[in-house]
């Protein structure tokens, strides 16, 4: 397996700071926002964005996470029952602008499932998608509103975001089979 680092930890943090500023600029502040990280890797990214928005804008934004397993169209009912875990929604999403945060946008199926999950609990004013990496290959008509980096990949490659561990292990990687 070949592993190529595309972004190191410092670059990821700078990218998330840039996205945080874009969020504040496009939303007239942050008063009506709610941030939900998609389990699993979207959680850490959503927490970093929330911390950045507090630091840069001085406002506490509700931040939670959502498990989209039950809304996936590529799992059987048995797989859904086995894999589903809890979500934590820190506020009523009705009337809010909900930012869905995920690490990698690929086919769009996870984002679609997250939108469906959010609408099952309330009616937000708007839903926006934040993605650290957009790798293309969409199967759904979904695009991110906030993008860290677009990385063209082939379908047989995998993009991995690692945010926990020592600095050398953290970053964004493309994994591919050796040729």
C-alpha positions as CSV (number, residue, x, y, z in Angstrom):
1,X,0.0,0.0,0.0
2,X,1.4,3.4,-1.0
3,X,0.7,6.3,1.3
4,X,1.2,9.9,0.1
5,X,0.8,12.9,2.5
6,X,-1.2,15.7,0.8
7,X,-1.7,17.9,3.8
8,X,0.2,18.0,7.1
9,X,-1.3,18.8,10.4
10,X,-0.3,22.5,10.3
11,X,-1.9,22.8,6.8
12,X,-5.1,21.2,8.0
13,X,-5.3,23.7,10.9
14,X,-4.6,26.7,8.6
15,X,-7.3,25.4,6.2
16,X,-9.8,25.0,9.1
17,X,-9.0,28.6,10.2
18,X,-9.7,29.8,6.6
19,X,-13.0,28.0,6.5
20,X,-13.9,29.4,9.9
21,X,-13.5,32.9,8.6
22,X,-15.5,32.1,5.5
23,X,-18.3,30.8,7.7
24,X,-18.4,34.0,9.6
25,X,-18.3,36.2,6.5
26,X,-21.1,34.3,4.7
27,X,-23.4,34.0,7.7
28,X,-23.5,37.6,9.1
29,X,-21.9,36.3,12.2
30,X,-22.6,33.1,13.9
31,X,-25.8,33.7,16.0
32,X,-28.1,31.3,14.2
33,X,-25.6,28.5,13.5
34,X,-25.5,24.9,14.7
35,X,-22.5,22.7,13.8
36,X,-22.9,18.9,13.4
37,X,-20.0,16.7,12.7
38,X,-20.7,13.5,10.8
39,X,-19.5,10.5,12.8
40,X,-16.7,9.6,13.0
41,X,-14.0,11.9,11.5
42,X,-16.3,14.9,11.1
43,X,-16.6,15.2,14.9
44,X,-13.0,16.3,15.5
45,X,-13.2,18.8,12.5
46,X,-16.5,20.3,13.8
47,X,-14.9,20.8,17.2
48,X,-11.9,22.6,15.8
49,X,-14.2,24.8,13.7
50,X,-16.4,25.6,16.8
51,X,-13.2,26.5,18.7
52,X,-12.0,28.7,15.9
53,X,-15.4,30.5,15.6
54,X,-15.4,31.2,19.3
55,X,-11.8,32.5,19.1
56,X,-12.3,34.6,16.0
57,X,-16.0,35.7,16.5
58,X,-16.3,35.4,20.3
59,X,-19.6,33.5,20.1
60,X,-20.5,30.0,21.5
61,X,-22.0,27.9,18.7
62,X,-23.9,24.7,19.5
63,X,-21.8,21.8,18.3
64,X,-22.8,18.2,18.2
65,X,-22.5,15.1,16.0
66,X,-24.8,13.0,14.0
67,X,-24.7,9.3,13.1
68,X,-26.2,8.9,9.6
69,X,-26.1,5.0,9.6
70,X,-29.9,4.7,9.7
71,X,-30.3,7.0,6.7
72,X,-27.7,5.3,4.5
73,X,-29.0,3.7,1.3
74,X,-26.0,1.4,0.9
75,X,-26.6,-0.6,4.1
76,X,-29.0,-3.4,4.7
77,X,-31.4,-3.1,7.6
78,X,-29.3,-5.6,9.6
79,X,-26.1,-3.6,8.9
80,X,-27.9,-0.5,10.1
81,X,-29.0,-2.1,13.3
82,X,-25.4,-3.4,14.0
83,X,-23.6,-0.2,13.1
84,X,-25.9,2.6,14.4
85,X,-24.8,4.6,17.4
86,X,-26.1,7.7,19.1
87,X,-26.2,11.3,17.8
88,X,-25.9,14.4,19.9
89,X,-27.9,17.3,18.7
90,X,-27.2,20.2,21.2
91,X,-30.1,22.4,20.1
92,X,-33.4,22.6,18.2
93,X,-32.3,22.8,14.5
94,X,-35.6,24.4,13.4
95,X,-34.9,27.9,12.0
96,X,-31.1,27.5,12.3
97,X,-28.4,27.3,9.7
98,X,-27.0,23.8,10.2
99,X,-23.4,23.2,9.1
100,X,-22.7,19.5,8.4
101,X,-19.0,18.8,8.7
102,X,-17.3,15.8,7.1
103,X,-13.7,14.9,6.4
104,X,-14.0,13.7,2.8
105,X,-16.7,14.3,0.2
106,X,-16.7,11.4,-2.3
107,X,-20.0,10.1,-3.7
108,X,-22.3,12.4,-1.8
109,X,-24.2,9.6,-0.2
110,X,-23.1,10.3,3.4
111,X,-24.0,14.0,3.0
112,X,-27.4,13.1,1.6
113,X,-28.0,10.8,4.6
114,X,-27.0,13.6,7.0
115,X,-29.5,16.0,5.3
116,X,-32.2,13.4,5.7
117,X,-31.3,12.8,9.4
118,X,-31.4,16.5,10.1
119,X,-34.8,17.0,8.5
120,X,-36.1,14.0,10.6
121,X,-35.5,16.1,13.8
122,X,-36.5,19.6,12.6
123,X,-36.8,22.1,9.8
124,X,-33.6,24.2,9.6
125,X,-33.5,27.5,7.8
126,X,-30.6,26.2,5.7
127,X,-28.2,23.3,5.6
128,X,-24.6,23.9,4.5
129,X,-21.9,21.3,3.9
130,X,-18.3,21.7,5.1
131,X,-15.8,19.3,3.7
132,X,-12.0,19.2,4.4
133,X,-11.4,17.3,1.2
134,X,-13.5,17.1,-2.0
135,X,-12.2,14.2,-4.0
136,X,-14.9,14.1,-6.7
137,X,-16.7,11.1,-8.1
138,X,-20.1,12.3,-7.1
139,X,-23.2,10.1,-7.4
140,X,-25.6,12.6,-5.9
141,X,-26.2,16.2,-6.9
142,X,-24.3,17.5,-3.8
143,X,-21.5,20.0,-3.5
144,X,-19.8,21.5,-0.5
145,X,-20.4,25.1,0.5
146,X,-17.0,25.2,2.2
147,X,-14.1,23.2,0.9
148,X,-10.7,22.8,2.4
149,X,-9.0,21.3,-0.7
150,X,-10.1,19.6,-3.9
151,X,-8.0,16.6,-4.6
152,X,-8.5,14.7,-7.9
153,X,-8.3,11.0,-7.2
154,X,-9.0,7.8,-9.0
155,X,-11.8,5.6,-7.8
156,X,-9.4,2.9,-6.5
157,X,-7.6,5.4,-4.3
158,X,-8.7,6.2,-0.8
159,X,-8.3,9.5,1.0
160,X,-7.6,9.3,4.7
161,X,-7.8,12.1,7.2
162,X,-6.0,11.5,10.5
163,X,-6.3,14.1,13.2
164,X,-5.3,12.2,16.4
165,X,-1.9,11.0,17.3
166,X,1.5,12.7,17.0
167,X,2.1,15.4,14.4
168,X,3.9,13.1,12.1
169,X,0.9,10.8,11.8
170,X,-1.7,13.6,11.4
171,X,-2.8,15.0,8.1
172,X,-4.5,14.0,4.8
173,X,-3.2,11.0,2.9
174,X,-3.9,9.3,-0.4
175,X,-3.7,5.5,-0.1
176,X,-3.3,3.4,-3.2
177,X,-2.3,-0.1,-4.1
178,X,1.3,-0.5,-5.2
179,X,1.7,-0.8,-8.9
